[in-house]
Amino acid sequence: MPPVRATGRSRRSAAFGTASEGGRARRVSAIALARADACDAAGGGRRVGKVDESAPTLFVIPAFNEIDNLPRLLSDLEGRPTLFGEGSRVILVDDGSTDGTAEFAERYSGQVPLEVIRLGTNQGPGAAFRAGFAAALASSDREALVVTLEADTTSDLDVLPAMLECARKDAELVLASVHGGGRMLNVGFVRRTLSRGAGAVVRLALGVDARTVSSFFRVYRVSLLRLAHSHFGEGLIRERGFACKAELLAKLQELGAVVHEVPVDLDASRRVGESKMRVGETLAGYWRLVARSRFMRDPA
């Protein structure tokens, strides 16, 4: 099995154990336990303190026309009550949906603590994450963990406990990594190629040490986001499209963040409807990132 990978200024950890053959639930459970152990063994680079078990978990979830997926996502979260300790909640950022996504979320009266932020018009994931992070930082005056994920249910929540444990122990940012031991299932050739190509370009051009650079599924420490906002201000996320996640990762590693990757499978068959990612716009976003990086290195 592949190791949990410590990136940035951390070294690789020990490999984790063999999964059982008795069904996916047992396989995920065994891997999750091993991932947590391996994350504990990872080290190197700067050291960060542990996060208290009582620290709240704040979910920041951008959503654009996800009326067919949002009920299933909330149901998935309802089935994991241990994720919602005191002060924990979901911050759903509606990015100008026209299909009733925001209205459904505002009418929701289930067990998940849910806050809805409306952007009014569709502005892209970059604006949605800016708004969601601002809300998370404003509501947390102590250390907390911020989970970002897709609203379309393609994120594998079975892996989240291991990611949270990793973030509590010695990582400031944990990436769910389909290219670091995970798999892309039922994903078209174009998107698969774009994902791998984006990773290669970002690693080469921006000096990012990570295998998966664009996934929404991550866990951040609030203290890291606060440091980044203090350092970069409104320029922390400039890209409006899907390249914003690679941009944010590059800037956090520039600050010396301790970053780990946890293998995860992304299964596009869980999504109802088409992906919101537009290939042309996303490619343009990556090219802007590269151009800005070159300009900053050589203003002449």
Backbone torsions as a table, in degrees:
resi	resn	phi	psi	omega
1	MET	NA	148.7	-178.4
2	PRO	-74.1	155.8	-179.1
3	PRO	-81.2	157.5	162.1
4	VAL	-68.4	130.1	-170.4
5	ARG	-106.2	126.3	173.9
6	ALA	-92.6	123.8	-176.8
7	THR	-113.2	-169.9	-178.2
8	GLY	68.0	-118.8	-178.9
9	ARG	-103.9	19.4	179.3
10	SER	-110.6	152.8	179.2
11	ARG	-89.5	169.3	178.7
12	ARG	-68.3	149.9	179.3
13	SER	-95.8	179.5	176.9
14	ALA	-70.1	154.5	178.8
15	ALA	-69.7	152.6	177.8
16	PHE	-102.3	167.3	-164.7
17	GLY	-72.8	179.3	-177.5
18	THR	-82.0	135.2	179.6
19	ALA	-77.8	152.6	176.9
20	SER	-74.6	165.0	-178.1
21	GLU	-100.6	3.0	-172.1
22	GLY	-91.9	49.9	173.8
23	GLY	102.6	159.6	-173.5
24	ARG	-67.4	-36.9	-177.7
25	ALA	-61.3	-46.8	179.2
26	ARG	-67.3	-36.4	178.9
27	ARG	-62.2	-47.7	-179.5
28	VAL	-62.6	-43.0	-179.0
29	SER	-61.2	-45.4	-179.1
30	ALA	-64.6	-43.1	179.8
31	ILE	-64.8	-41.4	-178.6
32	ALA	-60.1	-44.1	178.9
33	LEU	-62.8	-43.3	-179.6
34	ALA	-66.8	-38.0	178.9
35	ARG	-61.4	-43.8	-179.4
36	ALA	-61.6	-42.9	178.6
37	ASP	-62.2	-43.5	-178.3
38	ALA	-66.2	-37.8	178.8
39	CYS	-62.9	-37.5	178.7
40	ASP	-63.0	-31.3	-178.0
41	ALA	-81.3	-17.4	-177.2
42	ALA	-68.3	149.5	-179.7
43	GLY	-161.9	-154.1	-178.7
44	GLY	86.6	166.0	179.5
45	GLY	64.8	-157.6	179.3
46	ARG	-75.3	152.0	-178.8
47	ARG	-99.7	144.1	176.2
48	VAL	-124.8	150.1	-179.4
49	GLY	-73.7	170.3	179.0
50	LYS	-83.4	154.2	176.7
51	VAL	-98.6	132.8	-178.4
52	ASP	-60.9	144.0	-179.9
53	GLU	-60.4	-24.8	-178.3
54	SER	-82.7	-4.1	-178.9
55	ALA	-60.8	135.6	-178.5
56	PRO	-69.8	157.3	175.4
57	THR	-111.7	123.5	-178.5
58	LEU	-113.9	119.0	179.3
59	PHE	-92.3	128.3	173.4
60	VAL	-113.8	113.1	-172.2
61	ILE	-127.6	107.1	173.5
62	PRO	-71.5	144.7	179.8
63	ALA	-143.2	130.3	175.5
64	PHE	-135.4	110.1	-179.9
65	ASN	53.4	59.3	-178.4
66	GLU	-116.9	31.8	-177.3
67	ILE	-60.2	-29.4	-180.0
68	ASP	-81.9	-18.7	-177.5
69	ASN	-105.7	-29.4	-174.4
70	LEU	-59.4	-43.9	178.0
71	PRO	-57.6	-39.4	179.2
72	ARG	-69.2	-37.0	177.8
73	LEU	-63.2	-46.8	180.0
74	LEU	-64.1	-36.9	176.4
75	SER	-63.7	-41.4	177.1
76	ASP	-60.1	-42.4	-179.5
77	LEU	-70.4	-36.8	177.3
78	GLU	-60.1	-31.8	179.8
79	GLY	-77.0	2.5	-179.5
80	ARG	-129.3	63.4	-174.8
81	PRO	-63.0	-22.0	-179.6
82	THR	-68.3	-13.9	177.3
83	LEU	-74.8	-15.4	-171.1
84	PHE	-116.7	77.2	173.0
85	GLY	-78.7	-170.9	-178.6
86	GLU	-60.2	129.4	178.6
87	GLY	86.3	-5.0	-178.9
88	SER	-81.9	150.9	177.3
89	ARG	-169.0	169.5	175.0
90	VAL	-104.2	129.0	173.5
91	ILE	-107.1	104.1	179.9
92	LEU	-94.7	121.0	-179.8
93	VAL	-103.6	106.2	179.6
94	ASP	-81.8	119.8	-173.2
95	ASP	-96.2	56.8	176.3
96	GLY	74.1	35.1	-179.8
97	SER	-61.9	147.1	178.1
98	THR	-117.5	7.1	-174.7
99	ASP	-108.3	8.1	179.7
100	GLY	94.3	9.8	-179.9
101	THR	-58.1	-50.4	-177.8
102	ALA	-63.7	-41.7	-179.6
103	GLU	-63.3	-40.9	177.8
104	PHE	-61.6	-45.7	-178.3
105	ALA	-63.7	-39.1	-179.0
106	GLU	-70.4	-25.4	177.2
107	ARG	-85.9	-12.0	-176.0
108	TYR	-58.9	133.7	-179.2
109	SER	-133.0	27.8	-178.5
110	GLY	-82.3	-161.7	-172.0
111	GLN	-81.4	-18.0	-177.2
112	VAL	-82.0	124.1	175.1
113	PRO	-64.7	117.6	-170.0
114	LEU	-127.9	127.1	173.7
115	GLU	-115.5	135.4	-178.5
116	VAL	-114.4	128.5	174.2
117	ILE	-114.5	127.5	178.4
118	ARG	-103.5	128.8	174.7
119	LEU	-88.7	-13.3	177.5
120	GLY	87.3	-65.3	177.8
121	THR	-115.7	156.9	-179.7
122	ASN	-69.8	115.9	-177.1
123	GLN	-117.4	-7.4	178.3
124	GLY	99.1	164.0	-177.6
125	PRO	-59.1	-33.7	-179.1
126	GLY	-58.0	-48.7	179.0
127	ALA	-65.9	-37.7	-179.9
128	ALA	-63.9	-43.2	177.9
129	PHE	-67.7	-37.9	176.7
130	ARG	-58.0	-47.2	-179.4
131	ALA	-65.7	-42.5	-179.5
132	GLY	-66.3	-42.9	178.4
133	PHE	-64.8	-40.0	179.0
134	ALA	-60.2	-42.0	178.8
135	ALA	-66.0	-40.2	179.7
136	ALA	-65.2	-43.9	-179.2
137	LEU	-67.5	-37.7	-178.2
138	ALA	-67.5	-26.5	-174.7
139	SER	-98.4	-0.8	-175.1
140	SER	-126.2	110.3	178.6
141	ASP	-98.2	8.6	176.1
142	ARG	-139.6	178.7	-178.7
143	GLU	-63.4	140.1	177.5
144	ALA	-150.5	170.7	176.3
145	LEU	-113.9	133.1	180.0
146	VAL	-110.5	119.8	179.0
147	VAL	-103.0	126.6	172.5
148	THR	-112.4	140.0	178.0
149	LEU	-157.8	168.0	179.9
150	GLU	-74.3	145.0	176.2
151	ALA	-79.7	-8.7	-173.2
152	ASP	-90.1	10.1	175.7
153	THR	70.1	13.5	177.6
154	THR	-78.5	-14.7	176.4
155	SER	-74.5	134.3	-178.1
156	ASP	-85.7	97.2	-176.0
157	LEU	-68.4	-15.2	176.6
158	ASP	-63.4	-22.7	-178.5
159	VAL	-88.6	-14.6	-173.1
160	LEU	-59.2	-42.3	178.8
161	PRO	-55.8	-40.0	178.6
162	ALA	-67.1	-37.9	177.9
163	MET	-65.3	-41.9	178.9
164	LEU	-64.8	-41.3	178.7
165	GLU	-62.6	-40.1	178.0
166	CYS	-62.4	-43.5	179.9
167	ALA	-67.3	-32.6	179.3
168	ARG	-71.1	-30.3	-172.7
169	LYS	-84.8	-65.8	-173.7
170	ASP	-151.1	23.4	176.2
171	ALA	-123.0	143.0	175.4
172	GLU	-92.9	-21.5	178.2
173	LEU	-145.9	130.8	178.4
174	VAL	-119.9	125.5	-179.7
175	LEU	-102.0	131.4	168.2
176	ALA	-77.3	117.1	-166.2
177	SER	-114.3	108.9	175.3
178	VAL	-78.5	-20.7	-179.4
179	HIS	-102.5	0.5	178.6
180	GLY	-111.8	41.1	179.7
181	GLY	117.2	-13.1	177.0
182	GLY	-90.7	-169.4	-177.6
183	ARG	-138.6	151.8	170.7
184	MET	-103.3	113.2	-175.4
185	LEU	-107.4	135.1	177.7
186	ASN	57.2	37.3	178.8
187	VAL	-110.0	134.4	-177.9
188	GLY	-65.2	160.9	-176.5
189	PHE	-60.7	-41.2	-175.9
190	VAL	-63.8	-48.8	-178.5
191	ARG	-67.6	-37.6	178.1
192	ARG	-61.1	-45.3	179.9
193	THR	-65.1	-41.7	179.3
194	LEU	-62.2	-41.4	-179.0
195	SER	-62.8	-46.9	179.2
196	ARG	-67.8	-41.1	-179.7
197	GLY	-64.5	-41.1	179.0
198	ALA	-61.4	-41.5	179.0
199	GLY	-61.1	-43.5	-179.5
200	ALA	-64.5	-43.8	-178.9
201	VAL	-64.8	-45.5	-178.1
202	VAL	-65.3	-41.4	178.3
203	ARG	-62.3	-43.3	-176.3
204	LEU	-73.9	-48.3	-172.9
205	ALA	-81.7	-34.6	-175.0
206	LEU	-105.6	-4.2	178.1
207	GLY	72.1	26.1	-179.1
208	VAL	-81.6	132.1	179.2
209	ASP	-103.2	81.9	177.5
210	ALA	-161.8	150.2	-178.8
211	ARG	-88.5	-33.1	178.6
212	THR	-115.4	115.4	-170.2
213	VAL	-110.9	-13.0	-168.8
214	SER	-118.8	-2.8	-177.9
215	SER	-67.2	142.3	174.6
216	PHE	-71.2	-27.0	-168.9
217	PHE	-77.3	105.0	-176.9
218	ARG	-149.9	164.6	170.4
219	VAL	-128.0	124.5	178.8
220	TYR	-113.5	147.8	164.3
221	ARG	-81.0	139.0	178.0
222	VAL	-58.6	-38.1	-179.2
223	SER	-60.3	-35.2	177.7
224	LEU	-68.7	-45.1	178.3
225	LEU	-62.6	-37.6	179.3
226	ARG	-66.5	-41.5	176.9
227	LEU	-62.0	-44.2	-178.8
228	ALA	-65.2	-40.6	179.0
229	HIS	-66.0	-37.9	178.1
230	SER	-64.7	-37.2	-176.7
231	HIS	-78.8	-45.7	-173.3
232	PHE	-99.6	-17.2	-178.9
233	GLY	60.9	-140.0	-178.5
234	GLU	-67.8	-12.7	179.3
235	GLY	-86.5	6.5	-179.0
236	LEU	-60.6	-43.6	176.3
237	ILE	-126.2	106.9	180.0
238	ARG	-100.3	-30.8	-179.0
239	GLU	-72.6	135.2	179.4
240	ARG	-88.2	-22.9	-174.7
241	GLY	-96.2	-160.4	-173.6
242	PHE	-69.2	-15.4	176.7
243	ALA	-71.3	-7.5	-178.3
244	CYS	-61.3	-30.2	-178.0
245	LYS	-71.6	-36.9	175.1
246	ALA	-67.1	-39.8	177.3
247	GLU	-59.2	-47.9	-178.4
248	LEU	-64.0	-42.4	179.0
249	LEU	-60.4	-44.5	-179.7
250	ALA	-61.5	-41.0	-178.2
251	LYS	-70.6	-36.0	178.5
252	LEU	-69.2	-38.5	176.8
253	GLN	-69.7	-29.9	174.6
254	GLU	-60.3	-31.9	178.2
255	LEU	-82.1	-1.2	178.9
256	GLY	85.8	22.7	-179.0
257	ALA	-59.9	142.9	174.5
258	VAL	-85.4	113.8	-172.0
259	VAL	-119.2	133.2	175.1
260	HIS	-121.1	154.4	173.6
261	GLU	-117.9	136.4	177.1
262	VAL	-118.2	124.8	-179.5
263	PRO	-59.3	138.1	179.2
264	VAL	-151.1	147.9	174.9
265	ASP	-93.3	138.2	172.7
266	LEU	-110.2	117.5	-176.3
267	ASP	-113.1	103.9	-176.7
268	ALA	-68.5	-16.1	-179.3
269	SER	-70.4	-15.0	177.5
270	ARG	-73.9	-20.6	-177.4
271	ARG	-79.6	137.2	169.1
272	VAL	-97.1	123.9	-177.5
273	GLY	95.6	-177.8	-176.1
274	GLU	-89.8	156.4	173.8
275	SER	-63.4	144.6	179.1
276	LYS	-83.4	-6.5	-178.6
277	MET	-74.5	127.9	175.7
278	ARG	-102.2	121.1	-171.4
279	VAL	-59.0	-48.4	-177.8
280	GLY	-60.7	-45.8	179.8
281	GLU	-64.7	-38.0	-179.0
282	THR	-68.6	-42.1	176.8
283	LEU	-60.9	-42.6	178.1
284	ALA	-60.5	-37.9	178.5
285	GLY	-63.9	-41.3	178.2
286	TYR	-66.5	-38.1	177.8
287	TRP	-64.9	-36.4	176.5
288	ARG	-64.4	-39.7	177.6
289	LEU	-60.1	-45.4	-180.0
290	VAL	-64.1	-43.6	-178.7
291	ALA	-62.8	-43.0	178.9
292	ARG	-63.3	-39.8	-179.7
293	SER	-63.2	-43.0	179.2
294	ARG	-66.3	-38.4	-179.6
295	PHE	-66.0	-40.3	-178.9
296	MET	-67.4	-31.9	-179.3
297	ARG	-77.4	-32.4	-175.8
298	ASP	-140.0	81.4	-177.8
299	PRO	-57.7	-24.0	179.6
300	ALA	-73.1	NA	NA
